[in-house]
Amino acid sequence: MLRVVNPADGDVIAELPEDTPDSVRAKYEAARAAQPAWAATPLEQRLDCVRRFRAGIVRDLEKLAAILTAEVGKPIAQSRSELNGLLGRIDFFLAETAAVLAPRQVFEGDGMRERITHEPLGVIANISAWNYPYYVGANVFVPALLAGNAVLYKPSEYATLTGIEIGNLLHAAGVPQDVFAVAVGDGRIGAEVLQTAIDGVFFTGSYATGVRIAQAVAPRMIRLQLELGGKDPAYVCDDVDVAAAAASLADGAMYNTGQSCCSVERIYAHESIYEAFVDAFVAEVRRFKIGAPTREDTYIGPLTRAAQIEVLERQVADALAKGARLLTGGHRIERPGHWFEPTVLADVDHSMAVMREESFGPIIGIQKVAGDEEAVRLMNDSDYGLTAGVYSRDEARAAAILARVAAGSVYWNCCDRVSPRLPWSGVKRSGIGLTLSAYGIEAFARPKAWHLRSP
């Protein structure tokens, strides 16, 4: 049985039967058998299913938010925000899929026509994440289903109840049971999904697990998309409104208790405004309300995974041993559940783990830099490349800096933001492939080239 634990108090809130190797194979075989009929279903009917799924989200939003908060520990206001934000992503896919996947004639002349059509991949594995299960999951399963694929959906074991609710809503909306199948269990069940003859793997999670997945499927030459970790930097220039930059970056570092793929995880501040920025940033963090995630005014909730507390403790100890200043936080909170104080470290450098290793919690290091050149060098001094931001009044200056930074997404005077209209991708250890945008729709189809000569 899979035990679902509330990270706010450690209580077991559900025990669920796990899948087995046999049941995973059965779900795959059923999906393989059902996929051709789903692909043959007119696109407008598939769109209608997703429209009904969207309506179900709206109808059940309070219930879904409460489940998400209970099993992940996300503050309830932030759970609602994720669900409301999902609606815009669904709307994007509903509006754009038909045009993106429409057949295109690209040449005609001398009796020859050339066309491009798009065929579904077939059966794909969607191995999803717990920190934003609606966002991360829907980035994959919505365009995958619209493109005519069947989906084996493996939610994180930390967001299983949410994964089951997603399946129930899709089935109630008209997606056949076998076309969207939920596999319940931990990483061992994910590994079983990979053993089936799937046509693509779309995974969100850690770099280490991404490497194992890539190695497992490499000989099969199937579609592979890996959204992995980040150590996302931001640079605060000397011309900023210090208070505004501090407020934006504090939110970008601590929202969802720092458990976002694109959370700001390291900050570089120009030496001329460094102390003022640090003071303003700490003041913002100290205002964040820590409390039960069911409370409307809570901003910082528990960590979803208990093991991450030790990671944060090690990063704090390492930084202090190497000369950093601890300005606030730095310790686990002694109460039932998985809690850690919002933590700010100043006078850090790249010898410290907090500036090099993914934190995935409410902790940030702030480093002083002499100017733009040093900031660029340090921003690029990372194994990761998911997002990066620059705060400056001068757009041209910020653009020149960001053009030199290795990252899939870049921000000017904002951070921790994802748009369905823009591709979501990373470089280096942050992953391969992408979701969202028109490219993220095309990712779930295989283009076929047609050479047509008239007799």
PyMOL commands that set and color helices and strands:
alter all, ss='L'
color gray80, all
select helices_A, chain A and resi 21-40+43-59+61-72+76-101+133-146+157-172+187-195+207-220+242-258+274-287+307-321+353-355+372-380+395-402+437-442
alter helices_A, ss='H'
color red, helices_A
select strands_A, chain A and resi 2-5+12-16+104-109+112-120+123-127+150-154+180-182+200-204+223-227+232-236+264-270+325-328+343-346+363-369+384-385+387-391+409-412+424-425+427-428+431-432+434-435+445-453
alter strands_A, ss='S'
color yellow, strands_A
deselect
rebuild
show_as cartoon
